[in-house]
Structure formats: structure tokens, C-alpha cells
Amino acid sequence: MKPLKLHPDRLFPAEGRTRDIARALHASVRDLPIVSPHGHTDPAWFAYDEPFANPSDLLIVPDHYVFRMLMSQGVKLEQLGIPTVDGSPTETDPRAIWHRFAAHYHLFRGTPSRLWLDWVFAEAFGIDVQLETATADHYYDLIDAALKTDAFRPRALFERYNIEVIATTEGPLDPLDHHRAIRESGWKGKVVTAYRPDPVMDPDTSGFIDKVRDFCAMAGEDSGSFAGYLRAHEKRRADFRAAGATSTDHGHPSAFTADLPAAEIEALYAKVMAGPVAPQEAELFRGHMLTEMARMSIEDGMVMQIHPAVYRSHNAAVLQRFGRDKGGDIPLPGEFVRALKPLLDRFGNDPRLTLVLFTLDEDVYSRELAPLAGHYPALRLGPPWWFHDSPEGMRRFRERATETGGFYNTVGFNDDTRAFLSIPARHDVARRMDCAFLARLVAEHRMDEDEAFEVARALSYDLVKQAYKL
């Protein structure tokens, strides 16, 4: 059996003097509280504080980073216990699922998932041998036993890892019952929601018309007029703010925005509610609604996030059998300069708006996003997201965005995860990579060391609290 030991200098520069600077910077931020401003953890975990069922349900079944890699090498999702849309049977033995995972663990070499998982195994569970077929049962038994103790319930882990606040993400039809239960429980942990209205803003959504009708009815508004539809958004945003929300999130196919005259958007709304509409009409409606969301954000103070340019559920067979969010989302090219101009013409100079931009197209960091954020008061750059939530992705982001946008037009780190224990693991990677980048600037005499300590803290803690109003 090979030993598992996390090297204290992991991700730090190899050159000795620069590494020493990185060590000192990291020591100053390593234990700062975690602020997780956007993610997809289940609020029911914190509402009811029930034990995680078993190692597979904790670390494999909810994590598309894990099962998409296994699927790419021929492991069927049915063999990993991923639930099907129609309820047809899949693997129900969590130990068998774990063994399949362990037998393929070598596939994660060199990936950020390996960094996160090894951190969880070593730091959370104290395991000191590497995962492989021969150690699969040892891992399973040790983790399973830990999950049966109070120390590994969701609230205890929240407190153990010094999490100051987590924002989950709920849709516009969510009754927010779990968040209500958290507030009424008396527990002091801060778990807030975020408003994700995509299902009632995107005419290409399956069942869009029925969803809009239900949405308006939920808010006590008439879906027959665009004015009633807008009031429904305003009321639901108020409901989300009452549940602690400080942000909205928009996962549109592109960052395209529009600012239509009243008569044109009223006519377009009537058309999308009659459905179906042409692709360009759906895009025009989505684009106008992003501008409306910016207007509402100025009025109610909610931070606005755009996560664009992803081909969602590219694998049609997986979508049909297992549904959305099963690892089949693929990055697309992004464009922001022309796409955002209608919205920015109205609101880009208004300091009351905070619009956080994300991309999976790294080519636009230096060409578009950093110049935009380095000019418009309303804009901030989100951190490397999803496929680029990795050491190299973080390094490329800092190299490409800092020279034009600076550090203070970014918003710190955002783990954006469904896997609870990967939250502290990911923040560990981000803090190490930021300290490594800052150490290089100090070693090259491009930044004073005292400034680097200030920036390290800002990137780890201050900027995210400021940007997301937490």
C-alpha cells in the first residue's frame, strides 16, 4: 500500500526563496473563515442535520466531476447508482459503487478532483494510505464509521471547517421550505439562498409556458401580461431576500443582452407564451430579461451573476435517462463586449449594480473581461469556474486578468460545488495558488511584501464578502 500524505508545500513554487514567501503568505490566510457565495449544496442537509448515508452517497453520486471521468472510461452511470429519470433500477449497493470508484481512481491523476479527494481522505477522515482496489474496503469502512458519528453531520462539518456562510441556489418555483426550517431551528450557521430564475426566463426550457404560469400564480400575478410577469419576479426576489439571498444567478447560453421598447417586449412576451418561438426570438427574450434583472438588482440591491456559454446536457442519451447536471455540459466560446453593451449602456456606470461575470472561454480574460471590468463600475470578474477551477486555471486567470483588471475588480473565490466536503478542499487550493502567484510578484520586485499580505487576505476573504454583500 502506498502512503497518502499531503505535502505542506503542495502547489507552491519550486524555487526556494519564492516558496518561502508563498509559505508565509499562506500561513496568514490558511485559517481565515470560508465564505462560499455560490454553490449547489442541498439546504436540506443543514435544515435537518441528518447523517450522510454512506461514502458513495457522500462522495460519488452527487459529484459530476467524479462520475463524468468514470463514464469517459466506460463505467456506466447505472453502475454508480446515479438515479434515473423514470425510476428504473441502478446499482443500490454503496460498497459495490465504492469498489468501482477505487478500481478507477488512477484516472484522476493530475486532475483537480484528485487534489480535492486526497484532501478529503487525509484531512477529513485521517486516512494515510492511497485509494486503490486493495484499500477500497479499508476506506469504505473507515469513512462509513465516521459518517455514523455526530462529528460528521452536516452542521458539525460546517462548524469544523470554519464556514462563515454558504449560499445555495434555488429555482423560482422553490417554496424555500428548507431555508425556512434552517431559520426556525435556532442553529447559528448561516446558510442563504440565491435566486436562479432560468426556468422561467428561457423559452427553450422544457415546459416553459406551464412553468411561467405556475410561477406567476405562486406570486399572485397574472401571467397574461408582461407587467404581471415582471411583478412576479419582483415578488419572488423579495421572498428570496427574506431567505437571506443577496444574489441572483443566470446560466444563459450566452451573455447576450437587449433593451427593447415596451411595446416590443410586450409583443415578444405574448409570442413566447404562445410558443414555440424561433431560436433568435428566445435569445432576444433572454437578453432583454437580463437587462430587467439588472434593473431589479439596482432597486433591491441583489448582486447579479452571469454564468454563460455552456452547452448544457450535450449527451442526449444521458439527458434522457438521467436528467440534467450529469457531467455532460461542455464549454462554448464566449463573447461579452458586444453582448453586454445594451445592459451596460443603461446600467454599467451605476455603482449600485454589481454584475459578476464568469466564463469558460479563457481567451476572453485578457481580450474582453479584464478590460470591461477595469472600466465599468458595475462589473466584477468571477473566479475560474467549473472546468478551470484548477491550479493551472487559477494561474492563467491571475496572469491574464490582473494586468488590466487588477485584483480588486475580482470577487475572491467561489467553489460552486454540490459536494460538501470539497468546499474546504477547493478553498485550500485557491488560497495556495493565489499565494503562489503573489509570491512570484514579490520575488520579482513587482509588489512589496506587505502589500502581498493585504492582497492575500483580500482574495481569500474580504473581496467575496464585499462583492456579495455578505
C-alpha positions in Angstrom: 0.0 0.0 0.0 1.3 3.4 -0.9 1.2 6.1 1.8 -1.1 9.1 1.4 0.4 12.3 2.8 -0.4 15.8 1.7 2.9 17.7 1.2 2.8 21.0 3.1 4.4 22.8 0.1 1.9 21.5 -2.5 1.2 24.0 -5.2 3.9 26.3 -4.0 6.8 27.4 -6.3 9.7 25.1 -6.6 12.3 27.9 -6.3 13.3 28.2 -2.7 13.0 32.0 -2.0 9.7 32.3 -3.8 8.4 29.2 -2.0 9.3 30.8 1.4 7.3 33.9 0.5 4.3 31.7 -0.5 4.6 29.8 2.8 4.4 33.0 4.8 1.5 34.4 2.8 -0.4 31.2 3.1 0.1 30.9 6.8 -1.6 34.3 7.1 -4.8 33.3 5.3 -4.9 29.5 5.8 -7.3 29.7 8.8 -9.5 32.5 7.7 -13.2 31.7 7.6 -14.6 30.2 4.4 -17.2 32.3 2.6 -18.9 30.3 -0.1 -21.1 32.8 -2.0 -22.5 30.5 -4.7 -22.9 26.7 -4.9 -25.3 23.9 -5.1 -25.2 22.1 -1.8 -28.5 20.8 -0.5 -30.1 23.1 2.1 -31.9 20.1 3.5 -28.6 18.9 4.9 -28.4 21.9 7.2 -32.2 22.1 7.8 -32.5 18.6 9.3 -28.8 17.7 10.0 -29.3 14.1 9.2 -26.2 11.8 8.7 -24.8 11.3 5.2 -25.9 7.8 4.2 -22.7 6.2 3.2 -19.3 7.0 1.5 -20.7 6.6 -2.0 -23.7 8.9 -1.4 -21.4 11.5 0.1 -18.5 11.5 -2.5 -19.6 9.8 -5.7 -23.3 10.0 -6.5 -23.7 13.8 -6.2 -20.4 14.8 -7.8 -20.4 15.1 -11.6 -16.6 15.7 -11.6 -16.2 12.1 -10.3 -18.7 10.2 -12.4 -18.1 12.0 -15.7 -14.5 10.9 -15.6 -15.5 7.3 -14.8 -18.1 7.4 -17.6 -15.5 8.6 -20.0 -13.6 5.3 -19.4 -16.6 3.0 -19.9 -18.1 2.8 -16.4 -21.9 3.1 -16.8 -23.8 5.6 -14.6 -26.2 2.8 -13.7 -23.2 1.0 -12.1 -22.5 4.1 -9.9 -26.1 4.4 -8.6 -27.0 7.6 -10.4 -30.8 7.9 -10.2 -32.7 7.6 -13.4 -35.5 9.9 -14.6 -38.0 7.1 -14.9 -37.0 5.4 -11.6 -35.7 2.3 -13.4 -33.2 0.3 -11.2 -29.5 1.2 -10.9 -26.8 -0.1 -8.5 -28.0 0.0 -4.9 -25.0 -1.5 -3.1 -22.9 1.5 -2.0 -19.9 -0.7 -1.3 -20.0 -2.0 -4.9 -20.1 1.6 -6.2 -17.2 2.4 -4.0 -15.2 -0.5 -5.3 -15.8 0.6 -8.9 -14.6 4.1 -8.0 -11.5 2.7 -6.2 -10.6 0.5 -9.2 -10.6 3.5 -11.4 -9.0 6.1 -9.1 -5.9 6.3 -11.2 -7.9 8.1 -13.8 -7.9 11.2 -11.7 -4.1 11.6 -11.7 -3.1 15.2 -12.5 -6.7 16.5 -12.1 -8.1 18.9 -9.6 -10.5 16.2 -8.5 -7.5 14.2 -7.2 -6.3 17.2 -5.2 -9.8 17.7 -3.7 -10.4 14.0 -2.9 -7.0 13.3 -1.4 -7.5 16.3 0.8 -10.9 14.9 1.9 -9.4 11.5 2.6 -6.4 12.8 4.5 -7.7 15.9 6.3 -11.4 15.0 6.9 -11.0 11.3 7.6 -7.4 10.9 8.6 -6.6 8.1 6.0 -2.9 7.6 5.5 -2.8 5.1 2.5 -3.7 5.8 -1.1 -7.0 4.6 -2.5 -6.8 1.6 -4.8 -8.6 -1.7 -5.1 -6.6 -3.2 -2.3 -7.6 -0.4 0.1 -11.2 0.1 -1.0 -12.7 -1.7 1.9 -10.4 0.0 4.4 -11.6 3.3 3.0 -15.2 2.4 2.9 -15.3 1.0 6.5 -13.4 3.9 8.0 -15.5 6.6 6.2 -18.8 4.8 6.8 -18.0 4.5 10.5 -17.1 8.2 10.7 -20.4 9.2 9.0 -22.3 7.5 11.7 -20.9 9.8 14.4 -22.2 13.3 15.3 -18.9 14.8 14.3 -19.7 14.2 10.6 -23.2 15.5 10.5 -23.6 18.5 8.1 -23.8 21.2 10.8 -20.8 19.8 12.7 -18.7 19.8 9.5 -19.9 23.3 8.7 -18.5 24.4 12.0 -15.4 22.2 11.9 -14.2 23.9 8.7 -14.9 27.4 9.9 -17.5 28.1 7.2 -18.9 31.6 7.8 -21.7 31.4 5.2 -22.8 29.2 2.4 -25.2 30.3 -0.4 -27.2 27.5 -2.0 -29.1 28.0 -5.3 -32.8 27.5 -5.8 -35.2 27.9 -8.7 -38.1 30.4 -9.0 -40.7 27.8 -8.1 -38.9 26.6 -5.0 -41.0 27.2 -1.8 -37.8 27.7 0.2 -39.0 25.4 2.9 -35.6 24.1 3.8 -34.3 27.6 4.3 -37.3 28.4 6.5 -36.5 25.3 8.5 -32.9 26.4 9.0 -34.0 29.8 10.3 -36.6 28.2 12.6 -34.2 25.6 14.0 -32.2 28.0 16.1 -28.9 26.8 14.6 -26.4 29.7 14.2 -24.8 28.6 11.0 -25.5 31.0 8.1 -27.0 29.3 5.0 -28.6 31.6 2.5 -30.2 31.0 -0.9 -29.7 32.6 -4.3 -32.3 33.3 -7.0 -31.9 31.2 -10.2 -34.8 32.2 -12.5 -33.6 30.4 -15.7 -36.5 28.0 -15.9 -39.0 31.0 -16.3 -36.7 33.2 -18.3 -35.5 30.8 -21.0 -38.2 29.9 -23.6 -36.2 26.9 -24.6 -36.7 25.3 -21.2 -38.9 22.2 -21.4 -42.4 23.1 -20.2 -41.6 26.8 -20.1 -45.1 28.1 -20.6 -46.5 26.0 -17.8 -43.6 27.0 -15.5 -44.3 30.7 -16.1 -48.0 30.2 -15.3 -47.2 28.4 -12.1 -44.6 31.0 -11.3 -47.0 33.9 -11.7 -49.7 32.1 -9.8 -47.2 31.4 -6.9 -46.6 35.2 -6.8 -50.3 36.0 -7.1 -49.8 37.7 -10.5 -51.4 37.4 -13.9 -49.2 35.6 -16.5 -51.2 37.1 -19.3 -49.2 40.4 -19.3 -45.5 41.2 -19.3 -46.1 43.6 -16.4 -47.6 40.9 -14.3 -44.7 38.6 -15.2 -42.2 41.3 -14.1 -44.1 41.8 -10.8 -43.9 38.0 -10.2 -40.1 38.2 -10.4 -40.0 41.2 -8.1 -42.2 39.3 -5.5 -40.1 36.1 -5.7 -36.9 38.1 -5.4 -38.4 39.6 -2.2 -39.2 36.0 -1.0 -35.6 35.0 -1.7 -34.2 38.1 0.1 -36.3 37.1 3.1 -34.5 33.7 3.0 -31.1 35.5 3.1 -30.4 35.8 -0.6 -28.0 38.6 -1.6 -27.5 37.4 -5.2 -29.2 36.2 -8.4 -27.6 33.7 -10.8 -28.2 33.4 -14.6 -26.9 30.4 -16.6 -27.9 31.6 -20.1 -26.5 30.1 -23.3 -24.7 33.4 -23.9 -24.1 36.8 -22.3 -26.3 38.5 -24.9 -28.4 41.4 -23.6 -31.1 43.6 -25.1 -33.1 46.7 -24.1 -36.3 46.6 -26.0 -39.0 49.3 -26.1 -42.1 48.5 -24.0 -44.4 47.6 -27.0 -41.8 45.3 -28.5 -41.1 43.3 -25.3 -44.9 43.0 -24.6 -45.4 41.6 -28.1 -42.4 39.2 -27.7 -43.7 38.0 -24.3 -47.0 37.2 -25.8 -45.2 35.3 -28.5 -43.1 33.2 -26.2 -46.2 32.5 -24.0 -47.9 31.2 -27.1 -44.8 29.2 -28.1 -42.8 27.8 -29.7 -40.6 30.6 -31.0 -37.5 30.8 -33.2 -34.1 30.5 -31.6 -33.3 34.2 -32.2 -36.6 35.2 -30.5 -35.8 33.0 -27.5 -32.3 34.7 -27.3 -33.9 38.1 -27.6 -36.3 37.4 -24.7 -33.5 36.1 -22.5 -31.3 39.1 -23.4 -34.0 41.6 -22.5 -34.7 39.8 -19.2 -31.0 40.0 -18.2 -31.4 43.8 -18.5 -34.6 43.7 -16.5 -32.7 41.6 -13.8 -30.1 44.3 -13.7 -32.7 47.0 -13.2 -34.3 45.0 -10.4 -30.8 44.5 -8.8 -30.3 48.2 -8.7 -33.7 48.5 -7.0 -33.4 45.7 -4.4 -29.6 45.5 -4.0 -29.1 41.9 -5.1 -25.8 41.1 -6.8 -26.2 39.7 -10.3 -24.1 36.8 -11.7 -24.0 35.5 -15.3 -22.6 32.0 -16.0 -22.9 31.9 -19.8 -21.7 29.9 -22.8 -22.2 26.3 -21.8 -23.8 23.7 -24.0 -26.0 22.1 -21.3 -26.6 18.3 -21.4 -24.7 17.7 -24.6 -25.1 13.9 -24.3 -28.7 13.4 -25.3 -28.8 9.8 -24.2 -27.6 10.7 -20.7 -30.1 13.6 -20.5 -33.0 11.4 -21.4 -32.1 8.6 -19.0 -30.6 10.5 -16.1 -31.7 14.2 -16.5 -29.7 17.4 -16.2 -26.4 18.1 -14.4 -24.9 14.7 -15.1 -21.5 15.8 -16.3 -22.5 16.4 -19.9 -22.2 20.2 -20.0 -19.5 21.4 -22.4 -17.9 24.9 -22.7 -18.6 27.1 -25.7 -16.8 30.2 -27.0 -17.9 33.4 -25.1 -18.4 36.9 -26.3 -19.0 39.8 -23.9 -18.1 43.2 -25.4 -21.0 43.4 -27.9 -23.2 41.1 -25.9 -23.3 43.2 -22.8 -23.4 46.6 -24.4 -27.2 47.2 -24.2 -27.2 46.4 -20.5 -24.1 48.4 -19.8 -25.4 51.4 -21.8 -28.2 51.5 -19.3 -26.6 50.4 -16.0 -22.8 49.9 -16.5 -21.9 53.2 -14.8 -24.3 52.8 -11.9 -22.4 51.9 -8.7 -25.5 50.4 -7.2 -25.2 47.4 -9.6 -22.7 44.6 -9.0 -22.6 42.3 -12.0 -20.2 39.3 -11.7 -19.1 37.8 -15.0 -17.9 34.2 -15.4 -16.6 32.4 -18.4 -15.3 29.0 -19.6 -13.6 30.7 -22.5 -10.2 31.7 -21.2 -9.3 33.5 -24.3 -11.7 36.3 -23.3 -10.0 37.0 -20.0 -7.4 39.4 -21.3 -9.2 40.4 -24.5 -12.7 41.3 -23.1 -13.4 40.6 -19.5 -10.5 42.3 -17.8 -10.8 45.4 -20.0 -14.5 45.6 -19.3 -14.2 45.1 -15.5 -11.3 47.5 -15.5 -13.6 50.2 -16.8 -17.2 49.8 -15.8 -18.0 50.4 -12.1 -20.8 47.8 -12.2 -18.6 44.9 -13.4 -16.6 42.4 -11.4 -14.8 39.2 -12.6 -15.8 35.9 -11.2 -13.0 33.4 -10.5 -12.1 30.5 -12.7 -15.2 28.4 -12.9 -16.0 24.7 -13.4 -13.5 23.2 -15.8 -11.0 25.8 -14.9 -11.4 25.5 -11.1 -7.9 24.0 -11.1 -4.4 25.1 -10.3 -3.5 25.8 -13.9 -6.8 27.5 -14.5 -6.3 29.8 -11.4 -2.8 30.6 -12.5 -3.9 31.5 -16.0 -6.7 33.7 -14.7 -4.4 35.7 -12.5 -1.8 36.1 -15.3 -4.4 37.2 -17.9 -6.8 39.3 -15.8 -4.6 41.1 -13.2 -2.6 43.3 -15.6 -5.7 45.1 -16.9 -8.4 44.4 -14.3 -6.3 44.3 -11.1 -7.1 42.3 -8.1 -9.8 44.5 -6.7 -12.2 44.1 -9.7 -12.3 40.4 -8.9 -14.5 38.7 -6.2 -12.3 36.2 -4.5 -13.0 32.5 -4.7 -16.3 30.7 -5.5 -16.4 26.9 -5.1 -19.7 26.4 -7.0 -20.0 22.7 -5.8 -22.6 20.1 -4.9 -20.0 18.0 -3.0 -20.0 19.4 0.6 -16.5 18.2 1.7 -14.9 19.6 -1.5 -15.7 23.1 -0.2 -12.7 23.3 2.2 -10.6 21.3 -0.2 -11.2 23.8 -3.0 -10.7 26.8 -0.9 -7.3 25.3 0.2 -6.3 25.0 -3.4 -7.4 28.6 -4.3 -5.6 30.1 -1.3 -2.4 28.2 -2.1 -2.5 29.2 -5.8 -3.2 32.9 -5.0 -0.3 32.9 -2.5 2.0 31.3 -5.1 1.1 34.0 -7.6 1.6 36.8 -5.2 4.9 35.3 -4.0 6.2 35.5 -7.6 5.3 39.2 -7.8 7.2 39.8 -4.6 10.2 37.8 -5.6 10.4 39.7 -8.9 10.1 43.0 -7.0 6.8 43.9 -8.7 5.0 44.1 -5.3 6.1 44.9 -1.8 5.7 42.0 0.7 3.4 44.0 3.0 1.1 44.6 0.0 1.1 40.9 -0.9 -0.2 40.1 2.6 -3.0 42.6 2.2 -3.9 41.2 -1.2 -3.8 37.6 0.0 -6.3 38.4 2.7 -8.5 40.3 0.2 -8.5 37.4 -2.3 -9.2 34.8 0.5 -11.9 36.7 2.4 -12.5 40.4 2.1 -13.4 40.7 -1.6 -16.0 38.0 -1.6 -17.8 39.4 1.4 -17.8 42.9 -0.1 -18.9 41.8 -3.6 -21.7 39.6 -2.4 -22.8 41.8 0.4 -22.2 39.1 3.0 
